[in-house]
Amino acid sequence: MGSLVRISLAGLIVTVTFGLTTAGSPPAAAGEGLRRYVIWSPQGLPARTGKEIEKIDGTRATPVIMGLDWLMRSYDRAGNKIDDLPEGYGYPFEMTVVNPAAYKRFVPADQAEVVARLEPGQALISRSEAKLRDHDGPLRLGLRSGGVNAVAVVSDAVTNGYEAIMAAPAPDWKYRMRYFLVQTPATTSRDELREAVARVAGDIPLGLRSNTQVPHLRYAPGVRPQVAFKRAFGEFPARPASSGSLSILGRWVSRHIRTESVPVLGRVTCHRKFFAQLREAFEELNRRGLGHLVREYSGCYNARFVATPAGIRLSRHTWGIAFDINSSNNQFGAEPRQDPRLVKIMRDHGMVWGGDWVVPDGMHFEWDRLPEPH
Protein backbone atom coordinates (compact mmCIF):
# COMPACT_ATOMS: atom_id res chain seq x y z
CA MET A 1 0.00 0.00 0.00
CA GLY A 2 1.17 3.53 -0.72
CA SER A 3 0.99 6.44 1.69
CA LEU A 4 -0.93 9.67 1.14
CA VAL A 5 0.63 13.05 1.84
CA ARG A 6 -0.59 16.57 1.19
CA ILE A 7 2.04 18.93 -0.24
CA SER A 8 1.91 22.62 -1.05
CA LEU A 9 3.46 23.23 -4.48
CA ALA A 10 3.56 26.73 -5.97
CA GLY A 11 0.55 27.72 -3.88
CA LEU A 12 -1.49 24.57 -4.67
CA ILE A 13 -2.35 21.70 -2.34
CA VAL A 14 -1.90 18.34 -4.02
CA THR A 15 -2.38 14.79 -2.77
CA VAL A 16 0.34 12.35 -3.77
CA THR A 17 0.34 8.56 -3.51
CA PHE A 18 3.75 7.11 -2.80
CA GLY A 19 4.77 3.52 -2.37
CA LEU A 20 6.52 1.88 -5.33
CA THR A 21 9.71 0.23 -4.17
CA THR A 22 13.18 1.41 -5.05
CA ALA A 23 14.71 -0.71 -7.78
CA GLY A 24 18.18 -1.19 -9.24
CA SER A 25 19.99 -3.82 -11.31
CA PRO A 26 22.26 -4.17 -14.33
CA PRO A 27 20.77 -4.12 -17.83
CA ALA A 28 19.33 -7.35 -19.18
CA ALA A 29 20.14 -8.69 -22.64
CA ALA A 30 17.54 -8.58 -25.39
CA GLY A 31 15.50 -11.75 -25.92
CA GLU A 32 17.06 -14.65 -27.79
CA GLY A 33 17.49 -13.80 -31.46
CA LEU A 34 16.56 -10.14 -30.92
CA ARG A 35 18.56 -6.94 -31.05
CA ARG A 36 17.80 -3.52 -29.64
CA TYR A 37 18.62 -0.19 -31.25
CA VAL A 38 18.22 3.51 -30.72
CA ILE A 39 17.54 5.55 -33.88
CA TRP A 40 17.77 9.34 -33.76
CA SER A 41 18.35 12.47 -35.82
CA PRO A 42 19.19 16.04 -34.77
CA GLN A 43 16.19 17.02 -36.90
CA GLY A 44 13.89 14.71 -34.96
CA LEU A 45 11.84 11.85 -36.41
CA PRO A 46 8.19 11.98 -37.54
CA ALA A 47 5.63 10.17 -35.37
CA ARG A 48 4.76 7.75 -38.19
CA THR A 49 8.36 6.51 -38.34
CA GLY A 50 7.53 3.77 -35.85
CA LYS A 51 4.77 2.26 -38.02
CA GLU A 52 7.10 2.17 -41.00
CA ILE A 53 9.83 0.44 -38.98
CA GLU A 54 7.30 -2.12 -37.71
CA LYS A 55 6.64 -3.24 -41.29
CA ILE A 56 9.88 -5.21 -40.90
CA ASP A 57 8.88 -8.72 -39.79
CA GLY A 58 9.10 -9.26 -36.03
CA THR A 59 10.06 -5.66 -35.30
CA ARG A 60 8.65 -3.37 -32.61
CA ALA A 61 9.36 0.36 -32.33
CA THR A 62 8.42 2.78 -29.56
CA PRO A 63 8.83 6.56 -29.62
CA VAL A 64 10.62 8.43 -26.85
CA ILE A 65 10.14 12.18 -26.37
CA MET A 66 13.16 13.98 -24.93
CA GLY A 67 13.07 17.41 -23.34
CA LEU A 68 14.95 19.70 -20.99
CA ASP A 69 12.90 20.89 -18.04
CA TRP A 70 13.91 22.94 -15.01
CA LEU A 71 13.69 21.63 -11.44
CA MET A 72 12.64 24.59 -9.28
CA ARG A 73 11.67 22.77 -6.09
CA SER A 74 11.26 19.29 -4.69
CA TYR A 75 9.71 17.64 -1.62
CA ASP A 76 10.09 14.30 0.11
CA ARG A 77 7.16 12.02 0.96
CA ALA A 78 6.58 13.88 4.24
CA GLY A 79 6.31 17.23 2.45
CA ASN A 80 9.74 18.50 3.55
CA LYS A 81 11.51 20.76 1.08
CA ILE A 82 14.65 19.40 -0.52
CA ASP A 83 15.11 22.01 -3.27
CA ASP A 84 13.61 25.51 -3.36
CA LEU A 85 15.17 27.96 -5.80
CA PRO A 86 14.45 31.65 -6.40
CA GLU A 87 11.72 32.50 -8.88
CA GLY A 88 12.78 31.97 -12.50
CA TYR A 89 15.69 29.67 -11.68
CA GLY A 90 15.92 25.89 -11.85
CA TYR A 91 18.34 23.01 -12.13
CA PRO A 92 18.50 21.79 -15.74
CA PHE A 93 16.63 18.50 -15.73
CA GLU A 94 16.99 16.12 -18.69
CA MET A 95 14.08 13.71 -18.96
CA THR A 96 12.06 11.63 -21.41
CA VAL A 97 8.40 10.77 -21.86
CA VAL A 98 7.46 7.19 -22.74
CA ASN A 99 4.58 4.77 -23.18
CA PRO A 100 5.28 2.47 -20.18
CA ALA A 101 3.70 -0.62 -21.76
CA ALA A 102 5.99 -0.36 -24.81
CA TYR A 103 9.07 1.03 -23.07
CA LYS A 104 9.25 -1.83 -20.58
CA ARG A 105 10.70 -4.04 -23.35
CA PHE A 106 13.86 -1.93 -23.24
CA VAL A 107 14.63 -2.08 -19.51
CA PRO A 108 16.09 -4.80 -17.28
CA ALA A 109 13.54 -7.59 -16.92
CA ASP A 110 13.43 -7.40 -13.12
CA GLN A 111 12.43 -3.71 -13.31
CA ALA A 112 9.93 -3.91 -16.18
CA GLU A 113 6.96 -4.12 -13.81
CA VAL A 114 7.96 -0.87 -12.08
CA VAL A 115 7.87 0.83 -15.47
CA ALA A 116 4.59 -0.82 -16.49
CA ARG A 117 2.87 0.46 -13.33
CA LEU A 118 3.59 4.10 -14.15
CA GLU A 119 0.44 6.20 -14.48
CA PRO A 120 0.09 9.44 -16.49
CA GLY A 121 1.96 12.25 -14.76
CA GLN A 122 4.13 9.86 -12.74
CA ALA A 123 7.90 9.53 -13.15
CA LEU A 124 10.83 7.36 -12.15
CA ILE A 125 14.08 9.07 -11.23
CA SER A 126 17.48 7.56 -11.83
CA ARG A 127 19.86 6.46 -9.12
CA SER A 128 22.29 9.17 -10.24
CA GLU A 129 19.61 11.84 -9.93
CA ALA A 130 18.65 10.58 -6.47
CA LYS A 131 22.27 11.03 -5.38
CA LEU A 132 22.22 14.62 -6.63
CA ARG A 133 19.06 15.26 -4.63
CA ASP A 134 20.64 13.42 -1.67
CA HIS A 135 17.39 11.55 -1.20
CA ASP A 136 16.84 7.88 -1.99
CA GLY A 137 13.07 7.74 -2.17
CA PRO A 138 9.91 9.14 -3.79
CA LEU A 139 9.83 12.86 -4.52
CA ARG A 140 7.39 15.50 -5.63
CA LEU A 141 9.14 17.46 -8.38
CA GLY A 142 8.23 21.07 -9.04
CA LEU A 143 9.28 21.50 -12.65
CA ARG A 144 8.84 24.58 -14.78
CA SER A 145 6.32 22.61 -16.83
CA GLY A 146 4.34 21.53 -13.74
CA GLY A 147 4.32 19.14 -10.80
CA VAL A 148 5.37 15.51 -11.25
CA ASN A 149 5.26 12.59 -8.81
CA ALA A 150 8.55 10.67 -8.88
CA VAL A 151 7.23 7.45 -7.36
CA ALA A 152 10.44 5.40 -7.27
CA VAL A 153 14.19 5.45 -7.74
CA VAL A 154 15.45 3.06 -10.44
CA SER A 155 18.78 2.17 -11.98
CA ASP A 156 20.25 4.40 -14.68
CA ALA A 157 19.70 1.45 -17.04
CA VAL A 158 15.93 1.95 -16.71
CA THR A 159 16.07 5.67 -17.54
CA ASN A 160 18.75 5.07 -20.20
CA GLY A 161 20.93 7.69 -18.57
CA TYR A 162 18.28 10.40 -18.25
CA GLU A 163 17.50 12.00 -14.92
CA ALA A 164 13.92 10.77 -15.09
CA ILE A 165 11.42 9.02 -17.32
CA MET A 166 7.77 10.00 -17.21
CA ALA A 167 4.59 8.32 -18.43
CA ALA A 168 2.90 10.06 -21.37
CA PRO A 169 1.47 12.57 -22.10
CA ALA A 170 4.43 14.91 -22.48
CA PRO A 171 4.59 18.23 -20.62
CA ASP A 172 4.04 21.45 -22.53
CA TRP A 173 7.67 21.83 -23.58
CA LYS A 174 8.49 24.50 -26.14
CA TYR A 175 11.28 22.32 -27.52
CA ARG A 176 11.23 18.52 -27.70
CA MET A 177 12.85 15.75 -29.68
CA ARG A 178 11.43 12.41 -30.80
CA TYR A 179 13.61 9.36 -31.32
CA PHE A 180 12.82 5.63 -31.43
CA LEU A 181 13.81 2.48 -29.60
CA VAL A 182 13.62 -0.61 -31.79
CA GLN A 183 13.57 -4.33 -31.02
CA THR A 184 14.09 -6.49 -34.09
CA PRO A 185 15.27 -9.97 -35.12
CA ALA A 186 19.04 -10.37 -35.32
CA THR A 187 18.61 -11.05 -39.04
CA THR A 188 17.41 -7.45 -39.64
CA SER A 189 20.19 -5.37 -41.19
CA ARG A 190 20.99 -1.81 -40.28
CA ASP A 191 20.34 -0.84 -43.88
CA GLU A 192 16.77 -2.14 -43.57
CA LEU A 193 16.21 0.05 -40.54
CA ARG A 194 17.74 3.10 -42.21
CA GLU A 195 15.66 2.55 -45.35
CA ALA A 196 12.47 2.32 -43.29
CA VAL A 197 13.22 5.67 -41.63
CA ALA A 198 14.15 7.28 -44.95
CA ARG A 199 10.79 6.32 -46.47
CA VAL A 200 9.15 8.58 -43.89
CA ALA A 201 11.75 11.19 -42.96
CA GLY A 202 13.67 11.48 -46.22
CA ASP A 203 17.42 11.91 -46.54
CA ILE A 204 18.30 13.30 -43.11
CA PRO A 205 21.31 12.81 -40.81
CA LEU A 206 20.59 9.61 -38.91
CA GLY A 207 22.20 7.88 -35.97
CA LEU A 208 21.74 4.18 -35.20
CA ARG A 209 23.38 2.28 -32.35
CA SER A 210 22.73 -1.10 -30.75
CA ASN A 211 22.78 -2.02 -27.07
CA THR A 212 26.05 -3.88 -27.73
CA GLN A 213 27.72 -0.62 -28.81
CA VAL A 214 26.61 1.85 -26.13
CA PRO A 215 25.70 1.56 -22.43
CA HIS A 216 22.40 3.43 -22.83
CA LEU A 217 19.92 3.53 -25.71
CA ARG A 218 19.40 7.30 -25.72
CA TYR A 219 19.61 10.26 -28.06
CA ALA A 220 23.24 10.76 -29.19
CA PRO A 221 24.57 7.94 -26.98
CA GLY A 222 28.21 8.68 -27.85
CA VAL A 223 28.07 11.65 -25.46
CA ARG A 224 27.82 11.28 -21.70
CA PRO A 225 24.41 11.98 -20.14
CA GLN A 226 23.88 15.37 -18.53
CA VAL A 227 23.59 13.80 -15.09
CA ALA A 228 27.14 12.42 -15.46
CA PHE A 229 28.51 15.96 -15.93
CA LYS A 230 26.50 17.18 -12.96
CA ARG A 231 27.93 14.49 -10.70
CA ALA A 232 31.51 15.00 -11.91
CA PHE A 233 31.59 18.79 -12.14
CA GLY A 234 28.68 20.10 -10.11
CA GLU A 235 25.06 21.14 -10.51
CA PHE A 236 23.99 24.75 -10.90
CA PRO A 237 20.67 26.61 -10.86
CA ALA A 238 20.22 28.70 -13.97
CA ARG A 239 17.72 30.81 -15.89
CA PRO A 240 17.58 30.41 -19.68
CA ALA A 241 17.43 33.44 -21.94
CA SER A 242 15.72 33.68 -25.32
CA SER A 243 19.15 34.30 -26.87
CA GLY A 244 20.21 30.74 -26.02
CA SER A 245 22.50 31.78 -23.17
CA LEU A 246 22.13 31.00 -19.46
CA SER A 247 22.30 33.10 -16.31
CA ILE A 248 23.80 30.89 -13.59
CA LEU A 249 22.72 31.71 -10.05
CA GLY A 250 24.93 31.88 -7.00
CA ARG A 251 28.57 31.05 -6.50
CA TRP A 252 28.95 28.06 -8.81
CA VAL A 253 30.90 30.08 -11.37
CA SER A 254 33.26 31.67 -8.83
CA ARG A 255 33.85 28.30 -7.15
CA HIS A 256 34.50 26.26 -10.28
CA ILE A 257 35.47 28.40 -13.26
CA ARG A 258 39.10 29.54 -13.48
CA THR A 259 41.39 31.21 -16.00
CA GLU A 260 44.85 29.64 -16.20
CA SER A 261 47.61 28.93 -18.71
CA VAL A 262 47.59 25.76 -20.83
CA PRO A 263 50.43 24.75 -23.20
CA VAL A 264 49.72 25.57 -26.86
CA LEU A 265 46.36 27.22 -26.07
CA GLY A 266 47.57 30.04 -23.81
CA ARG A 267 45.10 31.55 -21.31
CA VAL A 268 42.06 29.31 -20.94
CA THR A 269 38.85 29.76 -18.94
CA CYS A 270 37.33 26.42 -17.94
CA HIS A 271 36.34 24.22 -14.99
CA ARG A 272 39.03 23.93 -12.33
CA LYS A 273 38.81 20.11 -12.39
CA PHE A 274 39.40 20.03 -16.13
CA PHE A 275 42.77 21.81 -16.15
CA ALA A 276 44.98 18.86 -15.17
CA GLN A 277 43.58 16.68 -17.96
CA LEU A 278 43.71 19.54 -20.45
CA ARG A 279 47.34 20.35 -19.65
CA GLU A 280 48.41 16.73 -19.91
CA ALA A 281 46.87 16.44 -23.37
CA PHE A 282 48.53 19.57 -24.75
CA GLU A 283 51.84 18.83 -23.03
CA GLU A 284 51.92 15.53 -24.89
CA LEU A 285 51.07 17.35 -28.12
CA ASN A 286 54.10 19.59 -27.49
CA ARG A 287 56.40 16.70 -26.57
CA ARG A 288 55.62 15.04 -29.87
CA GLY A 289 56.38 18.21 -31.77
CA LEU A 290 52.77 18.59 -32.85
CA GLY A 291 51.85 21.87 -31.22
CA HIS A 292 51.70 23.50 -34.66
CA LEU A 293 48.58 21.44 -35.43
CA VAL A 294 46.58 23.89 -33.29
CA ARG A 295 46.22 27.10 -35.27
CA GLU A 296 43.20 28.59 -33.50
CA TYR A 297 41.67 28.35 -30.05
CA SER A 298 38.05 29.52 -29.79
CA GLY A 299 37.21 29.09 -26.13
CA CYS A 300 36.07 26.70 -23.41
CA TYR A 301 33.59 28.07 -20.83
CA ASN A 302 30.40 29.48 -22.34
CA ALA A 303 27.06 29.02 -20.55
CA ARG A 304 24.58 28.29 -23.34
CA PHE A 305 22.38 25.75 -25.09
CA VAL A 306 23.52 23.50 -27.91
CA ALA A 307 22.58 25.37 -31.09
CA THR A 308 21.16 22.33 -32.91
CA PRO A 309 18.60 21.14 -31.97
CA ALA A 310 17.54 24.38 -30.27
CA GLY A 311 16.52 24.41 -26.62
CA ILE A 312 16.89 20.66 -26.05
CA ARG A 313 20.31 20.22 -24.43
CA LEU A 314 22.88 22.32 -22.61
CA SER A 315 26.27 22.69 -24.23
CA ARG A 316 29.13 21.06 -22.33
CA HIS A 317 30.80 24.45 -22.63
CA THR A 318 28.38 25.45 -19.85
CA TRP A 319 30.38 23.32 -17.41
CA GLY A 320 33.68 24.57 -18.85
CA ILE A 321 34.66 21.04 -19.95
CA ALA A 322 34.67 21.46 -23.75
CA PHE A 323 36.89 23.46 -26.08
CA ASP A 324 36.99 24.42 -29.75
CA ILE A 325 40.15 24.52 -31.88
CA ASN A 326 40.88 25.13 -35.57
CA SER A 327 37.35 26.39 -36.10
CA SER A 328 38.01 28.01 -39.50
CA ASN A 329 38.58 24.64 -41.17
CA ASN A 330 36.19 22.64 -38.99
CA GLN A 331 32.86 24.40 -39.13
CA PHE A 332 29.74 22.77 -37.69
CA GLY A 333 28.19 20.41 -40.24
CA ALA A 334 31.18 20.49 -42.59
CA GLU A 335 33.64 17.67 -43.24
CA PRO A 336 36.11 17.63 -40.31
CA ARG A 337 39.73 18.45 -41.10
CA GLN A 338 41.52 17.92 -37.81
CA ASP A 339 44.82 16.07 -38.02
CA PRO A 340 44.28 12.43 -36.94
CA ARG A 341 47.35 12.63 -34.68
CA LEU A 342 45.80 15.50 -32.73
CA VAL A 343 42.47 13.67 -32.45
CA LYS A 344 44.15 10.52 -31.14
CA ILE A 345 46.02 12.38 -28.43
CA MET A 346 42.81 14.08 -27.27
CA ARG A 347 41.00 10.75 -27.18
CA ASP A 348 43.85 9.14 -25.26
CA HIS A 349 43.40 11.86 -22.65
CA GLY A 350 39.70 11.23 -22.16
CA MET A 351 38.09 13.54 -24.73
CA VAL A 352 35.28 12.93 -27.21
CA TRP A 353 35.66 14.50 -30.65
CA GLY A 354 32.66 16.17 -32.29
CA GLY A 355 33.95 15.15 -35.71
CA ASP A 356 32.55 11.65 -35.07
CA TRP A 357 28.96 12.85 -34.55
CA VAL A 358 26.00 12.34 -36.87
CA VAL A 359 26.25 16.02 -37.77
CA PRO A 360 30.00 16.64 -37.39
CA ASP A 361 31.37 19.42 -35.22
CA GLY A 362 35.03 19.04 -36.07
CA MET A 363 36.29 21.96 -33.96
CA HIS A 364 34.77 20.53 -30.77
CA PHE A 365 36.33 18.33 -28.07
CA GLU A 366 34.74 17.62 -24.71
CA TRP A 367 35.38 15.66 -21.53
CA ASP A 368 34.28 12.02 -21.55
CA ARG A 369 36.28 10.24 -18.87
CA LEU A 370 39.45 10.36 -16.82
CA PRO A 371 42.34 9.08 -18.95
CA GLU A 372 43.77 5.62 -18.40
CA PRO A 373 46.93 5.70 -16.22
CA HIS A 374 50.15 5.29 -18.19
N, C-alpha and C positions, 0 to 999 in steps of 0.2 A: 504494500500500500504506500502511496505517496503522501506527503504532508502538505497542508495548505498554509500559505503565509500571505499576509497582505502587505504590499510594498507601495510606497509613494514614489512615483517616477515622473519627473517633470510636471509635478502638480496633480497627477492622476493617481487614484488608488486602483491597483490591479491585484487580482488573486492569481497566484501561481501554484501549480501542482508540481512538486518535485518528487523524485523517488527512483528514477532509473539508476542502476548501479554503474559505478565507474568500471571502465573496461580498458584492456590494453594487451596486445599480443603482436608478434611479428606477422608480416603479410603472409597470406596463404597463396599457394600456386593456383593457376587457373585449372579448370577441370581437365581430365585426361583428353588429349587430342585438341585442346582449345588454346588459343592465344588471346592476350589482351593488349589493346593499343589505346593510345591517346592520339587524337587527330585535331590539329588546331591551325589557325591562320591569324596573323595580326589584323586581318580585315574582318575576322569573325566568320562564322559559317551559318548559312540559312537554316531555318528550323526544319525544312523538309529534307535536309541532308541525311538525317537518320533513316528515313523511309527508303531513300535510295540505297544506302549502305545495306539495309536489311534485305534487299533483293538478292544479295549473295547468299547462297544456301547455308543454313545453319548459323547465320550471323545475327547478332543483336547489337543495337546501338542505343545509347542513352545520352541526351544532351545534359551539359553542365553549364550553368550560368555563373560567370565569375564577376565579382565587383569589389571595389574598395569602399568600405564604409568607415565611419569614424566613431570610436568608442568614447563616449563622453562621460559615462558613469556606469557603475556596476554595483550589485548588491549580492550578499550571500543569502542562503535560504532563510535566515532569521531576519532579513531586512537590513542588516548592517552594511554601511557603505564600504566599498573597497576602493573604487575610483570615483572621483568627483572633480571634474575639470572646469575651469572658467568658461563662461558662455562663449560659444563659437569655436572652442578648441576640442580636439579629440585625439586619441591615439589612432594612427592608421591601422585599419583592421581588414585584412584580406580574407575574404570568405567566398563560398560558392553556394548555389542553390540547386537542389537535386530533387528528383522523384525517388523517394526512399525505396519503393518496391523494385525499381529498375537498378538503382545505384548499389543495392546490397550485393549484386553479383560481383562487384569490383572491390570488395573489402574482405579482410580476413574472415573465414567462415564462422569462427567463434564469436564474431562481433556483428554478424549480419542481422541478427534479430534486434539488436539495439538500434540499428539504422532503420529497419522495417517498422519499428514502433513509433518513429517520429511522426508527429502530427503537424499540420500547417502552422507556421509561426514558431515552431520549436527548432532548436539547434543542438548540435554536439560540438564541444570545443576540444581542441587537440591537447595532448599532454604538454606540448611545448608552450601553448598559450596559457594553460593552467599554471605553469611555473612562472610565467611573466606576471600573472595576476596574484601569485603567491597564495593560491586557493585551490585545493584539490577536491572540488565538489560542484554541485549545481550553482548557477549564477543567473541573475536577471541582468541582461545587458541593455544599457541605454545607448542605442546607436543613433546617429544622426537621422537615419531613415525610420526609426521607431524602436519600440521595445521588443526584445526577443528573449524567450526562455531558453537558456542553455541547460538542458536537463541532465547531461552527463558529460564526463570527461572520457575521451577515447584515445587510442593510440594515433600517432601522426599518420600511420598507414591507412586508417579509416578516413581521415580528412584529406589524404593525398598531399600532405604538407601545408594545407591551408590552416588558418587560425580557427576556423569553424566551418561546418557545413550546416545548411538550413533546409528544411522541407519547403518545397514550393507552396505558394507562389513567391516570386522574387519581390524584394522591396522596391520602392520607387527610386531606383538609382538613375541618375542622369546618364551615366556611362556604364555599359556592361559588355561582356564578351561571352559568346557562346562557342563552346568546343564540344567534342564528342568522345565518349569512352565506347570502345568496341570490343566485343567478344566474338571470336570467329574461329572456325576450324583451322588447324595448323596447315592445312593444304591451301588456304587462301593466301594469295600473294599480295605483297604490298602494292604492286601495280594495280591489282583489282580494286583495292581500297581507294587508291588515288583516283582511278578512273571513275569510280562511283561518285566521289566528291566533285570531280570536275564536271560531271553531267549536270550538277545542280549549281555549283558555285562558279564554274568557268575556270579560266587559267589564272589562278591566284597563288601567291606564295603559300606553301602548305608544309606543315610539320607532321611527322608520324613517327612515334616511338613505341616500342613494346615494353612490357613489364620486365623483360630480361635485360633491357638496355638502361633503364633509369629506375631509381628507387621509388618514385611517385609518378603516377599517371595524372599529370597536371598540365596546365598551359605552360609552354616553354620550359619543359622539365630539365633542360641543360643548365638552368640558372637556379641557384639556391632559393628556397622559399623566403618570403619576407620575414617570417617569424625566426628563421635562422640568423638573419642579420640583426634582428632585435636582440636575440639572446647573446650574440657574440659582441655587439657593439653598442647596445643600449636602445631603449625605447624613449621616444619623445612625443609630447603633445604638440600638435601643430594645427594651423588654420590654413586651408587652401585658398589661393587667390585665383580669380578668373584668368589671370595671365599664365597660369601653369606653375607658378612658384609657390613656396610655402613659407609661412611665418611660424617659426618654432618658438614655443613658449618656454620661459624659465632659463635655467642655467645649463641645459644640455650642451649648447654650443660652446660656452666658455669652459666647461669641464672636459670636453672631448675633442674639439677642433683646435689644431695647432698649425703654425706656419714654421717650417724648418727646412734645412738644406738637404737635398737628395742628389747624389752623384748623377751627372748627365742632365737632369731636369732643372737643377737650380733650386730656387725657393718654391716650396710646395705647401699648400694648405689642404690638410686632410685629417682623418681621425688619428688620434695619438697612438692607438694600438696598431695602426696600419704601417707606421713609419719603418719599424724594424724589417718587416717583410719587403717593403718597397726598396729600402736601401740595399738589402742583400741582392735583390734582383738586378738593380742597376750597377752595383759594384761588380757583379759577375759579368755584366755586359761590358764594363770597362776593362776588366781583367783579360777578357778575350779579344780586346781591341775592336769592339763592335759599337762603341759609343756613338760613332758617326751615323749609325742607322737611325738615330732619333734626331730628326731635323726640326720638329715642332713639338711643343708641349702646350696643351690647351686647357689644362686645369683638372682639379680633382673635386674638391667640395663645392657643391652647388645644390641647394635645397629646392627640388622641383619634381614634377611628374615626368615619366617617360613620355616623349612626344608622340610616339605611335605604338599602340592605340592610345588616344587621348583620354586622360582622366581615370585610367584603369589601374595603373601601377606606379609606385614611386621609383624614381631613378635611384640607383645605388650611389650616385654622386651625393644624394641627400645625407648619407651616412659618412661621406668622405672616404669611401673605400673603392672608388673607381677613378680611372684617369684616362685622358684622351691624348694620343700622340700621333704625329704625322697626319693631321686631319686633312690637309690640302689634297693628298692623294688617296684618302680613305674615307670619302664621304659616305654618309648613311645611305644604304640602298645600292651603292655602287660596288663593283668588283673590288675586293680588298687587295691592297698592294704592299702590305707589310712584309718585311724580309722574314722568311721562315726561321732563320736563326734567332731573331729577336722574339718571335712568337714562342718558340720552344723554351727559351730561357724564362719568359714570363709564366708559361704553364708549369715549368719545373718549380717555380716559386709560388705556386698556389693560386694563379690567376686564371680566369676564363677569358677567352678572346671573343669579342663580338663578331669577328669575321666568320665564325662558324655558324652564326644564327640563320634562321629561315630567311629573314631580311637582314643582310650583313651590315654590321656597323664596325668596319675595319679599324677605325681609330680607337676603339673602346676596349679597355681591359678592366676587369673588376675582380675583387676578392672572391675566392671560392673555398679555400681551405688553408690550413697551415701547411707549409711545405714539408715534405718528408725529410727527416734528418739525414745528413750526409755521412 
